[in-house]
Amino acid sequence: MPDLKGSVVAVTGGARGMGRAMVRGLLAEGAKVVAMDLSWNPSGFSGDNGDAFLKELQAHKDDVLISTVDISDAHQVENAYQATLEKFGTVDVLVNNAGLRQRNLFPPTGRTTTLETQDSDWEKMFNVSVFGTLKVTRQFIKPMLERQSGSIITIISGGAMHTALGGAYVAQRGNSREMPYQSAKAATLTMMFYLADEVRENNVAVNILIPGNARTTGYDEQNDARREAGMTRSKPGRVSQRPEHIVPITLFLAKQDAHTGLTGKCFDVPTWNLEHGLGAPAEWQDPDAHPA
């Protein structure tokens, strides 16, 4: 497989959690990275050592474009795209990682029922996680279509999935009480499945990742609040993984194009890691995570 040295990779939500881990992993592979996020300033990181990460990226100024972007704003997305072309000339890979978290709408636990939500909750969620992802994809796919090569990777949630059971389909995590978040992730999943078929002839791969249980920004605070409210529904043996667990498959898919045949697929990251000799969830466990 080709390496990523010199490839231009755009990552949304690149300041924290899995986005931060992916940016670091891509730079280590020699890629040039467009790190997009809404909070590229020291005060926007809420004490998660974001200032140090920002300075870390600034030391890679020739290989990194730090871009403050609200992906729900078409003008900001277009500006980020134009800045990318000015600095790097093209885009080879797009990682759609940014999204609005459920706990942003319903702090601190992130749990509510569908009937308790308001229309405005759905509008806020879909504006970022669905329409924002669409806006970024429409812009950053352009060089890939022109060059007839590229890869798009999009992060969703296992709660968006359905499972066949006795001749019918049931929700994989119907009791998670995370609406409208899971509906937005389901919409994004379907959008990417259809996009994969639409751009296959242009040799652009489109694949989807389900990270599993990863310790990202606000994870501990959310779990503490759920436990205090008696909302814990943890399954025995559930492991809180380090965000870095998503890096190996991200690097692998970034090297794909549609001619390899690896497109239009949705991968469960913990399963992929295990099947490729990269360790079970327990081996990626974050020892500092609060119980989920």
N, C-alpha and C positions, 0 to 999 in steps of 0.2 A: 504494500500500500504506500501511496505517497506520504511524505511528511507534511507538517504544517508550517515549516520554516518559510517566512515571507508572506504567508496567507493573511488576508485581512478578515478578521472575525468581529462582527458587531454583537455585543451582548447587552440586552436590556436588563435592568435591575442588577447592575454590576457592582454595586457598592457594598452589599451585605451578603451574608449567608452563602447559599449555593452560587449566586452570581459572583461573589468575591472569589470563592474557591475556583470557579471556572476561569475567571480572568487570570488568576495566578497560574493555573494549569496550562492555559493557552500560551502565556508569555514564556513559560518554561520550555514549551515546544518550539519556540522561535516565531510564533505568530505575531502579527501586528493587531492590536485590539482596540476597538472602539467601545469604551466602557460607559454606557448610558445609565443614568439614574436621576431621580428627582432630588436627591439630597446630597449633592457633591459639595458639602461644606462641613466644617468641623462641628457646628451646632446641630446638624441634621442627623447625627449618628447615635444620639442617645446613649453615650458612654460605652459603645461597643468597639472601641479602639479604631474608629473610622478615620480619625485624623491621621493616625500612623499609616493606615492603608493608603490614604490619599497621597501622603508624602512618598510612600513606596512607589506608587504609580508615577508620580512626577519625576522620579529618578529615571524612569524609562521613557522620557519625553519623545524620543524619536520613534518609539514603537507603540505608544499609547495615545489615544485621543480621549480625554476626559470630557464628557458631554452631559450637561445638565438638561434633562428632558422629562417632560410630562408626556407620556406616550398617548394620552387621550387628547392632546392638543396637536392638530395636524400641522400647524405652523412650526411648532417646536420640533416635530419629527422631521419635517422637510429641511429645517435648518441643520439638524444633526446629520442628515444624509448629505447635504451639500458640503458641510465641513469635512465629512469623511472622504468625499471625492477630492476635495482640495488637498487634504493631507496625504491620502494613500492612493487615490486614483481609481479605486474599485472596491468591491465587496465580494468576498468568496464564500463567506458563511454568515448566517444569522442565527443567533440563539435568542429565542423569545422566552425570557425568564421573568420579566416584570409582571406584576399583577397586584391587584388590591386584595389584601388579606381579609378574611372574615372578621378577625378581631379589630380591624380598623373601623368596621361598621358597628360592631357590637362588643365594645370593650367591657370587661377585660377577658371574658371567657370565650368570646367568638361564637357562642351557641345561641340559637333562637329557632323558633318554628317558622314554617312557611307562612302560616296565617298571621303571625305576629309582625311580619315584615311590611314595609311601606313601599309604594311604587318608587319612591326616591332611592331606597336602598338598592333596588335592582338597577336603576338607572346609573347610579354611581359605580356599582360593580361592573356592569357590562361596558360602561364607557371606558374603563381602564382595561379590564382583562380580556374583553372580546374586541371591541372597536379599536382600542389602543393597539392590541396585537395585530389587528388587520391593517391599521395605518402604517405601522412599522414595516410589516411584511410587504405591502404594496410598494413602498419606497425602496427598501434595501434589496429586494429581489431583482430590481431592474438590471444591474450589471451582470447578474447570473444568467438572466434570460438572453441578454445580448451576447454573452460569451459562450452560452450553451454549456454551462457547468456551474455547479454550486450545491450548497447544502443548507437546509433550514431545519432547526431543531427547536421544538416547543415543549415547555414544561407544563404538565397538567397535574391532576390529583387522582388518586385511586378512587375517590368518592364519585368521580364522574362515570365510572365504569358500571356495566351490568353483567350479570352472570346467568348463564342458562341453567335452569333447574326444573326438571320434570316437564319439559316441553314448553316452558314459559321463561321469561327473563325477569330477574329480580335485581334490585339495586345492590351493589356490592357493599355499600356502607350507608344504607338507608336510615340508620339511627344516629348519624353523626350530627344532625341538627345544624347544618352549615349551609343554609340558604341565605342569599343567592349565590354564594361562592361556588358550590358544586355545580349548579346549573351553568354558570359562566364557564367553568372548566369543561363541562360536557359540550357546550357550544363550540369552544375552541378546538376540542378534539375532533368534532365532526368537520369543522372548517378545514383543519389540516389534512384529514383523510381525503377530502374532496380536492383540495389543492394539490396533493401529491399526484393524483391522476391527471389533473389539468396540466401540470408542468413536467410530467414525465418525458414527453417528447422533446422538451427543451433541456433534458439532461440535468434537471435540478432535483435533488433528493429532498424529500420532506418526511421527517420522522418525529415521533412524539415520545416523551419520557415521563414515567410515573416514578418520582423519587423514593417513595416510601416514607417512613417516619424519620425526618431529618431535623436536627436541632438548628434552627435558624433564628434570626432576630426576634425577640419577644416570646420565644418558645417556652422558656422557663416561667416567665410571668403568667402566660396563658395557662399553663398546666397547674401552677400554684393556685390560680383563681378558680379553676375548675374543681380542683380538689377541695378547696375551702367551701365551694358551693354544692358539694356532693354530686358533681357532674361527671366524675371519672368513669370511663367505660373501657379501661385498658384491658387488652387481651393478655393472658399469661404469656410471658416470654417476649412481649413487645419491647423492641430495642430502639433507643434514640440514637440515630447514627450521626456521625460528623458530616457536615456539608460536603466535605471532600469526596464522599463516596460516589458522587455523581460525575466526577471529573473523568475517569477512564472511559466511560461510554460516550461522554460528550466529545472527547478527543477522537474516538473511533468514528463516530458519525460525522464529525466535521470533515473527515477525509473522504466521505462518500460522495458519489453523484448517482443519478438515476440509472446510468448504464451498468453500474455494479449490480443492479437488481435490488439493492437494499433501500427501498423507499416505500412510503405509505404504511409504515409499521409503528406500533405503539409498544414500547419496551418497559417492562417492570425492572427498574434499576437494580434492586437487591438480587433478583433472580439472575439477571445478566451477569452481575459481578460474580455470583456463586458459580455459574456455568462456565465462566471464563477464568476460573482459578484465582479470582481476586478477593475471595473471602466472603463468608456469610455475614449477615448483619451484625452479629456479635463481635466480629473482628473489626468492624467500623464503628463500634459503640463509642459514644462520647461519655467518658467517665464523670464529667462534671454536670451532665444534664440532670435536671430535676425529674422525678418520676412522671411519666405521661399518664 
